[in-house]
Amino acid sequence: MKKFLLLGVILLAACSKQELPKTDTQDGREIKSYINKHYGENEPAAQIDFLQLTEVAINSLPHAQASYNANATEVKFLPKNTASDSKFEKFNDWYSVKIIRDADSEKWESFLVEVLDKQGYEQSKKASFNACKDVWKNIDNRVPAIIDELAAKIEGYEKSDSTAATIQVRNGYRFNLDASHFKDGYPVVCAIAYDKN
């Protein structure tokens, strides 16, 4: 049932940018679209579930196609000209956004952007961090500024020949920005999860 529900959300969001109709689950619960609000600096993380986050990502990434795995625990966004079953290969162009959840939960566990642009390191960082911001600006207004701040930290680490990665907990989220494996042929990563502490 969750697969059909997820497919329904993907199709509804893909077909229209208008307000989505409410959808009922098999047990009669209503699924509501996420409504973005302005968060103050001391407020907790935005409360958004897996389907709502998927809907926001679909609406925020118009150049990407959404697909999901067999047990509907992962939604993957790839460029529209990329086959939905494509796999990452070292040193090749790659762009993906993933939203992951546990099989027995409606809550998302991880939001993950991976970008490797053969045009270069700076382009890969910019594309990865911007994709994160493009989605999260529609969820929590504080997140884009945090990503910019952490990206600046990575630049500072690069200048001092330190590892180009940082993990920080802010506003109830755990941020992981990692560009340290680009030279080894791996993508630049921007990952967000709820802080579990």
C-alpha positions in Angstrom: 0.0 0.0 0.0 2.8 2.4 0.8 4.2 1.9 -2.7 0.9 3.0 -4.2 0.6 5.9 -1.8 4.2 7.1 -2.6 3.5 6.7 -6.4 0.3 8.7 -6.0 2.2 11.5 -4.2 4.9 11.5 -6.9 2.4 11.6 -9.7 0.3 14.3 -8.1 3.3 16.5 -7.4 4.8 15.9 -10.9 1.6 16.8 -12.6 0.8 20.0 -10.8 2.4 22.8 -8.9 -1.0 23.7 -7.5 -2.1 22.8 -4.0 -2.3 19.1 -3.9 -5.6 17.4 -2.8 -5.6 15.5 0.4 -4.9 11.8 0.1 -6.2 9.1 2.4 -4.2 6.1 3.5 -5.7 2.6 3.6 -6.5 3.1 7.3 -8.3 6.4 6.6 -5.6 8.8 7.8 -5.2 11.9 5.8 -1.9 12.8 4.2 -1.3 16.6 4.2 1.1 18.5 2.1 3.9 20.2 4.0 3.3 24.0 4.5 6.5 26.0 4.7 6.7 28.4 7.7 9.3 30.8 9.0 11.3 29.3 11.8 13.0 31.4 14.5 16.6 30.6 15.4 15.7 28.8 18.7 12.8 26.7 17.3 13.2 23.0 16.8 13.6 21.3 13.4 10.6 21.3 11.0 8.4 18.3 11.4 8.0 16.7 8.0 7.4 13.1 7.1 8.8 11.0 4.3 5.9 11.6 1.9 5.9 15.3 2.6 9.6 15.6 2.0 9.3 13.7 -1.2 6.6 16.0 -2.4 8.7 19.1 -1.6 11.7 17.6 -3.4 9.6 16.8 -6.5 8.4 20.4 -6.6 11.9 21.8 -5.9 13.8 19.8 -8.4 12.0 20.2 -11.7 15.0 19.0 -13.8 15.0 15.6 -12.0 12.8 12.5 -12.3 11.8 10.6 -9.2 11.8 6.8 -8.8 11.6 4.5 -5.8 12.9 1.1 -4.8 10.8 -2.1 -4.4 9.9 -1.6 -0.7 9.4 2.2 -1.0 12.1 3.0 1.5 14.1 5.2 -0.9 13.1 7.8 -3.3 15.9 8.7 -5.8 16.0 11.8 -8.0 18.2 11.6 -11.1 18.4 14.0 -14.1 15.6 13.4 -16.6 18.0 12.2 -19.2 19.5 9.5 -16.9 18.0 6.0 -16.6 16.3 5.6 -13.3 18.2 2.4 -12.6 21.6 4.1 -13.2 24.4 3.4 -10.7 27.3 5.6 -9.7 30.6 4.9 -11.4 33.8 6.5 -10.1 35.1 9.6 -12.0 31.9 9.8 -14.1 29.4 12.7 -14.0 26.8 11.9 -11.3 23.8 13.8 -9.8 21.4 12.2 -7.4 19.2 13.2 -4.5 17.9 10.5 -2.2 15.4 10.5 0.6 15.6 7.4 2.8 13.4 5.9 5.5 13.2 2.8 7.6 10.7 0.2 6.2 8.5 0.4 9.3 8.4 4.2 9.6 6.7 7.2 8.0 9.6 9.4 9.1 12.5 10.1 6.8 15.9 9.1 8.0 18.3 10.8 5.6 18.3 13.4 2.8 21.4 12.9 0.6 22.7 14.8 -2.4 25.7 13.4 -4.3 27.2 15.3 -7.2 30.3 14.6 -9.3 30.7 17.1 -12.2 33.7 16.2 -14.4 34.0 20.0 -15.1 35.6 20.2 -11.7 35.7 20.2 -8.0 34.2 23.7 -7.5 31.3 22.9 -9.8 30.6 19.7 -7.9 30.6 21.5 -4.6 28.3 24.3 -5.9 25.9 21.9 -7.5 25.7 19.6 -4.4 25.2 22.3 -1.9 22.8 24.2 -4.1 20.6 21.1 -4.6 20.4 20.8 -0.8 19.4 24.4 -0.5 16.9 24.3 -3.3 14.9 21.7 -1.5 15.4 22.8 2.1 14.6 26.5 1.5 11.0 25.2 1.0 11.0 23.4 4.4 13.1 25.4 6.9 14.3 28.9 6.2 17.4 28.5 8.4 18.9 25.6 6.5 20.3 27.4 3.4 22.3 29.8 5.6 23.7 26.9 7.6 24.8 25.1 4.4 26.5 28.3 3.2 28.3 28.6 6.5 29.4 25.0 6.5 30.5 25.3 2.8 32.7 28.3 3.9 34.2 26.1 6.6 35.1 23.5 4.0 36.8 26.2 2.0 38.8 27.2 5.0 39.8 23.6 5.6 40.9 23.3 2.0 43.2 26.4 2.4 44.8 24.8 5.4 45.2 21.4 3.7 42.7 19.8 6.2 40.0 17.3 5.3 37.3 19.1 3.2 34.4 17.8 5.3 32.3 18.9 8.3 29.6 17.5 10.4 27.5 19.8 12.6 24.3 19.7 14.6 22.1 22.8 14.3 18.5 23.5 15.0 17.7 19.8 15.5 19.4 18.7 12.2 22.6 16.8 11.6 24.5 18.3 8.6 27.2 16.4 6.8 29.0 18.2 4.0 31.9 16.2 2.5 34.0 17.0 -0.5 37.1 15.1 0.7 36.8 12.1 -1.7 36.4 14.1 -4.9 40.0 13.5 -6.0 39.4 9.7 -5.6 36.5 9.9 -8.0 33.6 10.2 -5.6 30.9 12.8 -5.4 30.6 15.8 -3.2 28.0 15.0 -0.5 25.4 17.2 1.3 23.5 15.1 3.8 20.8 16.2 6.3 19.1 14.1 9.0 17.3 14.8 12.2 19.6 14.9 15.2 18.7 11.9 17.3 20.1 13.3 20.6 
